[in-house]
Amino acid sequence: MSEQSQTPAPPEADVPSAEDTETPVRGTRPVAPAAVPLTDEAFPSFDASNVPPRPPMPDSTAVRPESEHHDHNAIRDQWRAARDEIESQVSQAREQFDQANERIKQRTGRDLIVAILIGVAIGAVLLLSLLFNKVLFVPFAVAAGLLATYEVSRALRAGGRRIDVVPQLIGGAAILLVGYFTSLWVSWAVLFAAIAFVAVWRMVAQMIAQDGRTYGDVLADVLVSAFVQVYVPFLTSMALILLSRDNGEWWVLSFVAIAVAADTCAYASGLAFGKHPMAPRISPKKTWEGFAGAFAGALLVGVLMSVFALDLPWWAGLIFGAAILLSATLGDLGESMLKRDLGIKDMSSWLPGHGGVLDRLDSILPSTVPALALSFLLEPWIGA
């Protein structure tokens, strides 16, 4: 063999084998690459010994310094103390308010909070209907009049009187609807027709029943039926007749505001200072101190409404306020006497904190008559 053929072959370069280049099987952990040395011929000045070591990771289990831990606990304790103090003050205020409300409820028989909320809601509806478009007050008044008619009819039936509810509602609706859209004499004519209607209905119903009811009882039933038509629908229609006049919405708002102010001031003054009963056999909770508060409130609101809403002299407001005060007081006492005669506390429970609709209208309904009369009598003084 020749010399050239005996020369050893140069060493083969490190070529990765098939096993080394084989794609790793899915699911197996890939082999970590070999560590790359920090020294490199391309960077001869690089010294691996000068590389700073990696800083240690913060230890989550390390104990905080005592001062930091103490400050954190102090802030947390202060926050909890402030929260507990606020909760304690709120709880004490609520307890005191509940006790005061319970004392008022025991003295007056009314839930003050509920009464205020319902009163504000009714006042808002009344005010919006009169200020935006006075025609909107008509359905409000008709609904209130019919509900009050239904209440008093049911209460009288429970008290032993034979009152026919359906004819009462029919006659009442007729009286109420003509109040705004027709003249005063038409309202009187419809009132007499409604009285005749309910009276004849009652007598015919009694004839059909033949239950041996005495003549005196039947006559009393007829008179009471006529009274219902006058007391609720006709007096309510007076407010609608007043509303139909020029500037009528301000007259309605004024006399209602005076009646409400008298009632509210009487309630507050009687609750705070009431000691001398005004009519103990009719309404033992009404006092002369309450009437004094109602007197002051009615005159004040009367002057304010007359000057700023009706364009009347201030002295006309005194007359207006005194007239509404008198009618409102008589109406309140009259309804109290009716309820005492029937042996009931409220006409119904439709308005929590107030009783029934008629319990809220007791001072307003009689006030429609002097308000309508004064609108005619004081008309020449408007703008004077």
Protein Blocks (a to p, Z undefined) as FASTA:
>chain_A
ZZklmpccddddddddfklmpccdehiacdddddddfbdfklmmbcfklpccddddddfk
bccdfklmmmmmmmmmmmmmmmmmmmmmmmmmmmmmmmmmmmmmmmnopafklmmmmmmm
mmmmmmmmmmmomklmmmmmmmmmmmmmmmmmmmmmmnopacdfklmmmmmmmmmmmmmm
mcfklmmmmmmmmmmmmmmmmmmmmmmnonopafklmmmmmmmmmmmmmmmmmmmmmmmm
mmmpghklmmmmmmmmmmmmmmmmmmmmmmmmgmbdfblmlmmmbcfklmmmmmmmmmmm
mmmmmmmmnopafklmmmmmmmmmmmmmmmmmmmmmmmmmnopabfblkbghjlpaklmm
mmmmmmmmmmmmmmmmmmmmgoZZ
